[in-house]
Amino acid sequence: MKLKLGEAWSEMLNRLESWVDSLIINLPNFIIAIVVFVIAIFLSKYISKLILKLLERSSMQKSMKAVIAKIVSVLVILGGLFLILGILDLSKTLNTILAGAGVAGLAVGLALQGALANTYSGIVLSYIEQIKFGDWIETNDYAGEVTNIDLRAVTLRQSDNNVVFIPNKMVLENPIKNYTTNPRSKVILSCGVGYSSDLEFVRSLVKKTLGEHFKSVEPEDVIFLYTEFGDSSINFETRFWIDSTSALQTKKAKTEAMIAIKKAFDQNGIEIPFPIRTLDFPKDFRMPKQDS
């Protein structure tokens, strides 16, 4: 038993001596590796700042600029780590790390498929010229001003000042209506008049009223169309353009147009009828007598 313990002790001492010898032999490589690591860190910070300065001239979103700068910084540090492994003669370890990284990357990619899809969509949206900060867009049944685009979601501020976060993937895969691309917005207003009204006079009155109420609207540019013979009224639709790209301003213009048209109709004796139901009784119809 004592013999085995002595052999084990001597073997341990021999290994410690070999480790110390290898440490002393590779000490210059360790020092060089530490120097390379420090240089990689400082170089990554400098390159990150340089990338941010270069991207300031572009129209890319600020969040995307920061992400690109961070990615470049991480790549510089990873390059330094691979160089350190080569200096320390750990090429076999490097191969093992790369193989493990491939398997781990596949597992992480499957687990974070949705998040990665939003990240990719966010990068694509940052390069689309049709969507910028301050644009008023409508997508996925939500409308509002674009206040931010990051790697997760597009942030919209609605007309009621509520904030909506829409995942980038949904924005990229669904139709987008951008009201800001056109410096003007169309206002559509529907109404109806009584069957006894002079239809030509109603048409000229609506055009004249809108032209007088809105400075940017010319009466001849107002589109007026009778749409149908309704149950209680002859319905029409009128369309005109205003100098605005905000959906809120469009709704306000529609409200003002409704007030102006209603006032003009009242002044000229034109009725906007409410639904009326006519009851037709047979000639021999008798109301039942109530018991006294």
URDA-V691266 format. One record per pair of residues at least 12 apart in sequence whose C-alpha atoms are under 7 Angstrom apart, sorted by sequence separation. I is the first residue (numbers start at 1). GAP is how many residues later the second one is. If there is no record, write none. Layout:
# URDA-V691266
i=I gap=GAP
i=I gap=GAP
This chain:
# URDA-V691266
i=134 gap=12
i=144 gap=12
i=145 gap=12
i=153 gap=12
i=154 gap=12
i=207 gap=12
i=225 gap=12
i=52 gap=13
i=133 gap=13
i=134 gap=13
i=144 gap=13
i=145 gap=13
i=153 gap=13
i=154 gap=13
i=224 gap=13
i=225 gap=13
i=132 gap=14
i=133 gap=14
i=144 gap=14
i=153 gap=14
i=154 gap=14
i=224 gap=14
i=133 gap=15
i=143 gap=15
i=144 gap=15
i=152 gap=15
i=153 gap=15
i=207 gap=15
i=223 gap=15
i=224 gap=15
i=152 gap=16
i=222 gap=16
i=223 gap=16
i=52 gap=17
i=222 gap=17
i=223 gap=17
i=51 gap=18
i=222 gap=18
i=48 gap=21
i=203 gap=21
i=48 gap=22
i=48 gap=24
i=217 gap=24
i=48 gap=25
i=217 gap=25
i=47 gap=26
i=216 gap=26
i=122 gap=27
i=216 gap=27
i=45 gap=28
i=122 gap=28
i=123 gap=28
i=44 gap=29
i=122 gap=29
i=122 gap=30
i=44 gap=32
i=119 gap=32
i=139 gap=32
i=44 gap=33
i=118 gap=33
i=119 gap=33
i=118 gap=34
i=140 gap=34
i=139 gap=35
i=40 gap=36
i=41 gap=36
i=139 gap=36
i=40 gap=37
i=139 gap=37
i=138 gap=38
i=139 gap=38
i=195 gap=38
i=137 gap=39
i=138 gap=39
i=194 gap=39
i=195 gap=39
i=40 gap=40
i=137 gap=40
i=138 gap=40
i=193 gap=40
i=194 gap=40
i=233 gap=40
i=137 gap=41
i=192 gap=41
i=193 gap=41
i=232 gap=41
i=136 gap=42
i=137 gap=42
i=192 gap=42
i=193 gap=42
i=232 gap=42
i=37 gap=43
i=136 gap=43
i=192 gap=43
i=232 gap=43
i=36 gap=44
i=37 gap=44
i=136 gap=44
i=191 gap=44
i=192 gap=44
i=232 gap=44
i=135 gap=45
i=191 gap=45
i=122 gap=46
i=190 gap=46
i=191 gap=46
i=121 gap=47
i=190 gap=47
i=210 gap=47
i=36 gap=48
i=121 gap=48
i=189 gap=48
i=190 gap=48
i=118 gap=49
i=189 gap=49
i=118 gap=50
i=188 gap=50
i=189 gap=50
i=33 gap=51
i=118 gap=51
i=121 gap=51
i=188 gap=51
i=209 gap=51
i=117 gap=52
i=187 gap=52
i=188 gap=52
i=209 gap=52
i=186 gap=53
i=187 gap=53
i=33 gap=54
i=186 gap=54
i=187 gap=54
i=186 gap=55
i=206 gap=55
i=185 gap=56
i=186 gap=56
i=184 gap=57
i=185 gap=57
i=29 gap=58
i=184 gap=58
i=185 gap=58
i=29 gap=59
i=184 gap=59
i=185 gap=59
i=183 gap=60
i=184 gap=60
i=185 gap=60
i=183 gap=61
i=184 gap=61
i=64 gap=62
i=183 gap=62
i=182 gap=63
i=187 gap=63
i=61 gap=65
i=180 gap=65
i=185 gap=65
i=189 gap=65
i=60 gap=66
i=179 gap=66
i=60 gap=67
i=187 gap=67
i=197 gap=73
i=194 gap=77
i=193 gap=78
i=194 gap=78
i=193 gap=79
i=194 gap=79
i=192 gap=80
i=193 gap=80
i=64 gap=86
i=63 gap=87
i=159 gap=89
i=136 gap=110
